Amino acid sequence: MASETEIFSELDQFDRKILAALAEDGRLSITDLAAKVGLSKTPCQIRFKRLISDGYIEGFKAVLNPAKMQLDHIAFVEVKLSDTREDALKSFNDAIKKIREVEECHMIAGRFDYLLKIRTRDIGRYRRVLGERISTLPHVASTSTNVAMETVKEAWDKFGSSLS
C-alpha cells in the first residue's frame, strides 16, 4: 500500500487551485480559500498545511510597490567569471547574496555565467552598486548592463492561472 507521502507527491486539481488562489491573494482565510477552490474548510486546511510542509508554499510576504518606494530603476547585469570551478562559484554565490540591491541572481548556461536583476533608486546608485560591490566580487572578470525601460510583466506570484 502506498504511503501518505507517495499519495500526495503529485498535485491534483484542488492543490493547484489552492496554490493559484494563494498566489493571487496570500491573505485569504481558510474559509474563503475553501469556498474559492470548492472544498469544505477541514479538507482545505489539511491540504494547505500539507502544501506548506511539502515545500510547495515557502512562506508569505507583503508585495511592495517599488515605485512608491522610489526603487523603480531596474538593471539586468550579465556577469562573466574568470573561474567557474565549484569553489569559485560558491565564493561568488555566497558574496552576491549579501548585496541587498540584487533582487535576483541566476546562473546561466550561455555566453556569460550569471544574470542579476538589480533594483535601485536611480542610475547613480546603480553605478555605485556595480562599481563598488558587484565588480569587486570574487572571480568577476566582466559585466555588461542592460537597463529596463519599462516593466511589462513581473512577479512569480502571478502565475496562478497556469496552475488551474
C-alpha positions in Angstrom: 0.0 0.0 0.0 1.3 3.5 -0.9 2.3 5.8 2.0 0.6 9.1 2.5 3.7 10.8 1.3 3.5 8.9 -2.0 -0.2 9.6 -2.4 0.3 13.3 -2.1 3.5 13.6 -4.0 1.7 14.9 -7.1 -0.6 17.9 -7.2 -4.2 17.4 -8.0 -6.7 19.9 -9.3 -7.6 21.1 -5.7 -3.9 21.6 -4.8 -3.4 23.6 -8.0 -6.4 25.7 -7.3 -5.2 26.3 -3.7 -1.8 27.4 -4.9 -3.3 29.6 -7.7 -5.7 31.3 -5.2 -2.9 31.9 -2.7 -0.6 33.3 -5.4 -3.3 35.8 -6.2 -4.1 36.7 -2.6 -2.0 35.2 0.2 -4.2 36.7 2.8 -7.2 34.5 2.1 -8.7 32.9 5.2 -9.1 29.2 5.2 -12.8 29.7 5.0 -12.5 32.0 1.9 -9.9 29.7 0.4 -12.1 26.6 0.8 -15.0 28.4 -0.8 -12.9 29.6 -3.7 -11.5 26.2 -4.5 -14.7 24.2 -3.9 -13.8 22.3 -0.7 -15.1 22.3 2.8 -12.9 24.0 5.4 -11.3 21.0 7.0 -10.1 19.3 3.8 -8.8 22.6 2.6 -6.9 23.3 5.7 -5.3 19.8 5.6 -4.2 20.4 2.0 -3.0 23.9 2.9 -0.8 22.6 5.7 0.5 19.7 3.5 1.4 22.1 0.7 3.4 24.1 3.3 5.1 21.0 4.8 5.9 19.5 1.4 7.6 22.8 0.4 5.2 24.0 -2.3 4.5 27.1 -0.2 7.7 28.5 1.2 6.2 31.4 3.1 4.0 34.5 2.9 5.1 38.1 2.4 3.8 41.5 1.5 4.2 42.5 -2.1 5.7 46.0 -2.0 5.3 48.7 -4.6 8.9 49.6 -5.8 7.8 52.8 -7.5 6.2 54.1 -4.3 9.5 53.4 -2.5 11.4 55.1 -5.3 13.1 51.9 -6.3 11.9 51.6 -9.9 15.3 51.7 -11.6 16.0 48.1 -12.8 19.1 46.9 -14.5 20.0 43.4 -15.6 23.6 42.6 -15.3 25.4 39.9 -17.2 28.4 38.7 -15.2 31.3 36.7 -16.6 33.6 35.0 -14.1 37.3 34.4 -14.5 37.0 30.9 -12.9 34.0 28.6 -12.9 35.2 25.8 -10.8 33.0 24.8 -7.9 34.9 26.8 -5.3 34.8 29.9 -7.4 31.1 29.5 -8.0 30.5 29.0 -4.3 32.5 32.1 -3.4 30.6 34.2 -5.9 27.2 32.8 -4.8 27.9 33.5 -1.1 29.0 37.1 -1.8 26.2 38.0 -4.2 23.6 37.1 -1.5 24.9 39.8 0.7 24.1 42.7 -1.7 20.6 43.9 -0.9 20.1 45.6 -4.3 20.4 42.3 -6.0 16.8 41.2 -6.4 17.6 38.0 -8.4 20.7 36.1 -9.3 20.6 33.2 -11.9 23.4 31.0 -13.1 23.2 30.9 -16.8 24.3 28.4 -19.5 25.4 30.7 -22.3 27.9 33.4 -23.2 28.0 34.7 -19.6 27.8 33.0 -16.2 25.2 34.9 -14.2 22.3 37.2 -14.8 21.5 39.6 -12.0 18.4 41.8 -11.5 19.4 44.9 -9.7 16.8 47.4 -8.2 18.0 50.9 -7.1 16.6 54.4 -6.9 18.4 55.7 -9.9 21.3 55.3 -12.3 23.8 56.9 -9.9 23.0 54.5 -7.1 23.2 51.6 -9.7 26.7 52.8 -10.8 27.9 52.7 -7.2 26.5 49.3 -6.6 28.1 48.0 -9.8 31.4 49.6 -9.3 31.9 49.2 -5.5 30.1 46.0 -4.9 29.4 43.7 -7.9 32.6 44.3 -9.8 34.7 43.6 -6.7 33.0 40.2 -6.0 35.2 37.1 -6.1 36.2 36.0 -9.7 34.2 38.7 -11.6 36.0 39.2 -14.9 33.5 41.4 -16.6 30.0 42.7 -16.5 27.5 44.1 -19.1 24.4 46.1 -18.1 21.0 46.2 -19.7 18.6 48.8 -18.2 14.9 48.1 -18.2 12.9 50.9 -19.9 9.5 49.6 -18.8 8.3 46.6 -16.8 5.5 44.9 -18.7 5.1 41.8 -16.6 6.8 40.8 -13.4 6.4 38.5 -10.3 6.3 34.8 -10.0 3.3 35.1 -7.6 1.1 36.0 -10.6 1.5 32.6 -12.3 -1.7 31.3 -10.7 -3.7 30.8 -13.9 -1.1 28.3 -15.2 -1.8 26.0 -12.2 -5.6 25.7 -12.6 
